[in-house]
């Protein structure tokens, strides 16, 4: 199992290099918060990052459905964060 520091750095990198510009901006900026997240929140964020950009774009920009197993509180936090960009 990777140590917590490495885990955080990997998630930050993955959030900033998605492939779709809108998702790079939203998740990349939000991903800077991973440096202070608790392990359970990091796991929820990692699970969210496992979804394709198109699914996440629909969720955050088109009010698409919440994918199964995704933390609703994390999505709400991201939706609120999006309003600050």
C-alpha positions in Angstrom: 0.0 0.0 0.0 1.4 3.4 -0.9 2.0 5.9 1.8 -0.4 8.8 2.4 1.9 11.4 0.9 2.3 9.5 -2.3 -1.4 8.7 -2.5 -2.2 12.4 -2.2 0.3 13.4 -4.9 -1.0 10.7 -7.3 -4.6 11.9 -6.8 -3.6 15.5 -7.4 -1.9 14.5 -10.6 -4.8 12.4 -11.8 -7.2 15.2 -11.0 -5.2 17.7 -13.0 -4.6 15.5 -16.1 -8.0 14.2 -17.1 -8.0 14.9 -20.9 -11.1 17.1 -21.0 -10.3 20.7 -20.4 -13.4 21.4 -18.3 -12.7 18.4 -16.1 -9.0 19.3 -15.8 -10.0 22.7 -14.5 -12.7 21.6 -12.1 -11.1 18.5 -10.7 -7.6 19.8 -10.9 -8.4 22.9 -8.8 -10.5 20.9 -6.4 -7.8 18.3 -6.3 -5.5 20.8 -4.5 -7.7 20.1 -1.5 -6.4 16.5 -1.4 -3.3 17.7 0.3 -5.4 18.1 3.5 -8.1 15.4 3.1 -8.6 12.5 5.4 -8.0 9.0 4.1 -11.8 8.2 3.7 -12.3 11.4 1.7 -9.3 10.5 -0.5 -10.7 7.1 -1.2 -14.0 8.7 -2.2 -12.2 11.2 -4.5 -10.2 8.4 -6.1 -13.4 6.5 -6.8 -14.9 9.6 -8.4 -11.8 10.0 -10.6 -12.2 6.4 -11.9 -15.2 7.5 -13.9 -14.8 8.8 -17.5 -14.8 12.5 -18.2 -18.0 12.3 -20.1 -19.8 10.8 -17.1 -18.4 13.4 -14.7 -19.1 16.3 -17.2 -22.7 15.2 -17.4 -22.9 15.1 -13.6 -21.3 18.5 -12.9 -22.4 20.5 -15.9 -25.6 18.9 -17.2 -27.1 17.8 -13.9 -26.7 14.1 -14.9 -27.3 11.2 -12.6 -25.1 10.4 -9.7 -23.1 7.3 -10.6 -23.6 4.3 -8.3 -21.4 4.4 -5.3 -20.2 8.0 -5.6 -20.2 10.0 -2.4 -23.1 12.5 -2.6 -21.4 14.7 -0.1 -18.3 14.9 -2.2 -20.3 15.7 -5.3 -22.1 18.5 -3.4 -18.8 19.8 -2.2 -17.6 19.8 -5.8 -20.8 21.5 -7.0 -20.3 24.3 -4.4 -16.6 24.5 -5.4 -17.6 24.9 -9.0 -19.5 28.0 -8.2 -16.3 29.7 -6.9 -14.4 29.2 -10.2 
